[in-house]
Amino acid sequence: MNSTQPAGQRWSAERYVRNARFVSDLGAPLLALLAPRPGESILDLGCGDGVLSQQIEEMGAKVIAVDAAPDMVAAARARGLDARLMDGQALTFDADFDALFSNAALHWMRRPDAVIVGMRRALKPGGRLVAEFGGGDNVATVKAALIDGLDRRGIDGESFAPWYFPDDVEYRGRLEAQGFIVDDIALIDRPTPLPGPLDDWLDTFCESFLFALPESDHAPFKAEVVEAVRPQLCDDQGCWSVDYVRLRVVAHLPAKKLATK
Ligand code: BEZ
């Protein structure tokens, strides 16, 4: 899921279903933290193909789902959702929502303060934020191999990394600076088994790195990355697991101040 479009990264709903359904499956505990109530209005930021937005609606809330990828918005609309094409770094809502939910999307947005300002503005006074995304050393093994592979070709690999992976201290500071009260924020190690080969994961999520290279170099570059990380990430049965680290956030805005005489 994403809410913005880093250079080279394309989002296809069909490819996402094939290679990344686990992302929304693993979002289920976050839904429990959100605990949507019937009649609430909820914004799903970076909705992807809308699987989790739909589950929130089934719990009786009214959801607006936004994503920056047209193909994902189309897939979410096909579920009957009110899905809108919008950059999460330029949200246009104003005190419209009781809660804001975001799963596996905020790490694609490289301007966190712009996101947080928009989230604060989108929420009603007292509104809550429940979000999870990549933090700290998320996918560090693969990321290092991708950067290393580009560096060895004389390209600044780090400059092609499309992700923002803050730690809890940094993100708490950013939220508090914009007026959020942080109830809970923590980094969680979550090594994540992949449904298929690492190659598919690289195709789905790491196109920004491939963008640095001519098409003819993509296959050898990916093969090199796969071999570099195989000892750490592939077990004896050939099953791949990536070293995901999540930053889980629960926060809220102060309720409106009572007028004093
Ligand atoms: C993540 O969900 O944390 C993630 C997925 C793909 C690439 C990088 C991070």
Residues whose N, C-alpha, C, O or C-beta is under 5 A from the ligand:
A	BS01	BEZ	A104 G134 N138 V139 F205
